[in-house]
Amino acid sequence: MLTLKLMTKTETIQSTSLLASFHALAEPLRLQVVELLRDQELCVCDLCERLNVSQSKLSFHLKTLKEAGLARGRQEGRWIYYSLNLPQFVVLEQYLSEFRRLSPILPARVCPDET
């Protein structure tokens, strides 16, 4: 018997947030941006220089990180300074820690022969 669990609005939002975060982290350049922002807030010009990419290319990736809730921007004068949004990383950490908590994974049940 197949049981379907209806997701609450909160679970749906959290699921969407997780999907967006993992999608954002799956791209190598965005992962490099995250690594650079680990230590300090950086402006777009510093990120472009360190990553050797154009501002337009970097802007696209920063937008994805912001939409996923992983980064945030702070404008100061004509520059935008980016930093990590640590609460979203806590959400990811908590999600992944559930897998560790559930270990070891139980073996699959034996399937009946289809003869």
Sequence and secondary structure as in RCSB ss.txt:
>XXXX:A:sequence
MLTLKLMTKTETIQSTSLLASFHALAEPLRLQVVELLRDQELCVCDLCERLNVSQSKLSFHLKTLKEAGLARGRQ
EGRWIYYSLNLPQFVVLEQYLSEFRRLSPILPARVCPDET
>XXXX:A:secstr
        HHHHHHHHHHHHHHHHHTSHHHHHHHHHHTTS EEHHHHHHHHT  HHHHHHHHHHHHHTTSEEEEE
ETTEEEEEE HHHHHHHHHHHHHHHHT S           
